[in-house]
């Protein structure tokens, strides 16, 4: 396919949420013509100030765009957006391109690719690694699956929103790689939470403990900012715990399908789910709070039993 350019191609963007909003804004500010749609109309309207247009429906958006991007919360939302008489495939232009940025199961990505081909539309699953601050600065990492020529042709989009982008293979490969990466992200955060509680129970000052941990080689860059925010008691969502919870479900489902044993992921999922079930919209680093609750820590270091 021809390379996508700001001058010749109009983008559509479905899903103006935590990640979708900063990604769509960067595309607009880089010169792309972009039309947005979200079920919450107010979210789409926010992009008008950056030069964006607003569509009243998915069908109208897809009929007017050469490239449709989506960044949606789960498999059901993705399938509802693309399938059916009002969906992207039924109304999109033949020869157009879909880039789904959502974290979904590899099977859902493969289903999108199959349905797209029936309508003459190419589909890439290009999953995202990074939180909202990285999206705002264009420092995401992307994992792509689907047609290699289409992936290469979309490089002008990827350069705007990401620092690194990788082609992994056929349809579903990008979705699979995202689940591999988020396995480390989620288990790593659980390991940090347990380590913090161990230190607190043993009598270490919480903020000193977090500060020192943040300066060691064992803490991954993705977790570094979480420690700094935890020192301030700041668990506002950059990557919401409900989405990490959803991703753990996808990870364990994939593990079952391919016959991989993942005891650490199962244990981390349990703690993550309990904190998520408390209902507050928090960052996934709030598993620290859940582990502190288990240890009966309320800001004071208890006597060691």
Number of C-alpha atoms within 10 A of each C-alpha: 14 9 15 21 16 16 9 10 16 17 26 28 29 28 26 27 17 18 24 23 22 21 25 32 23 19 23 21 13 14 12 23 20 26 26 31 26 22 13 11 15 12 18 25 17 17 21 16 9 14 15 23 18 22 21 13 17 24 20 19 26 30 18 17 21 20 24 26 25 25 26 24 19 17 19 11 14 23 17 12 19 23 16 12 10 16 19 27 27 19 20 27 18 17 15 21 25 29 23 26 25 25 29 28 23 23 15 20 28 21 16 25 22 15 17 25 15 12 17 15 21 23 29 30 34 34 27 26 22 17 17 19 14 19 26 18 15 21 19 24 19 23 23 29 28 24 19 16 11 20 24 15 16 20 14 16 20 21 15 19 26 21 15 14 20 14 17 18 14 16 26 26 22 31 29 26 21 24 25 13 14 18 21 13 17 24 19 19 24 26 14 21 20 18 17 22 24 15 15 22 21 14 15 15 15 18 16 11 18 22 16 10 18 19 10 10 8 9 15 14 10 13 16 16 12 22 25 16 14 18 15 9 11 15 22 15 18 18 20 20 26 22 16 22 23 18 22 24 18 20 25 20 14 18 15 12 9 9 9 11 11 13 10 14 20 16 12 20 23 13 17 28 18 13 22 23 12 10 10 13 15 20 20 26 30 26 27 26 18 21 21 20 12 10 16 14 16 10 10 12 18 14 8 8 5
